[in-house]
């Protein structure tokens, strides 16, 4: 039997999902930035 989540619990789930999304996107952006720096600045 599944209990209904209160609006506060639902909102906290949305917020935590958004925080995870921001963390993942910033992580991916950092990897892309490091790749670009490596590609352009390091001598080949």
C-alpha positions in Angstrom: 0.0 0.0 0.0 1.5 3.3 -1.1 0.8 6.4 1.0 0.0 9.7 -0.7 2.9 12.2 -0.6 2.1 15.6 0.8 2.7 18.7 -1.4 5.8 19.5 0.7 7.2 16.1 0.0 6.4 16.3 -3.7 8.0 19.7 -3.9 11.2 18.5 -2.1 11.4 15.7 -4.6 11.2 18.2 -7.5 13.8 20.4 -5.9 16.2 17.5 -5.3 15.7 16.3 -8.8 16.5 19.8 -10.0 19.6 20.0 -7.8 20.8 16.7 -9.3 20.2 18.0 -12.8 22.2 21.1 -12.1 25.1 19.1 -10.6 25.2 16.7 -13.6 25.0 19.5 -16.2 27.7 21.5 -14.5 29.9 18.4 -14.3 29.4 17.7 -18.0 30.1 21.4 -18.8 33.3 21.2 -16.8 34.4 18.1 -18.7 33.7 19.8 -22.0 35.6 22.9 -20.9 38.6 20.8 -19.8 38.5 19.0 -23.2 38.4 22.3 -25.1 41.3 23.7 -23.0 43.3 20.5 -23.6 42.5 20.6 -27.3 43.4 24.3 -27.9 46.2 25.1 -25.4 48.3 22.0 -25.2 50.9 21.6 -28.0 50.1 18.7 -30.4 
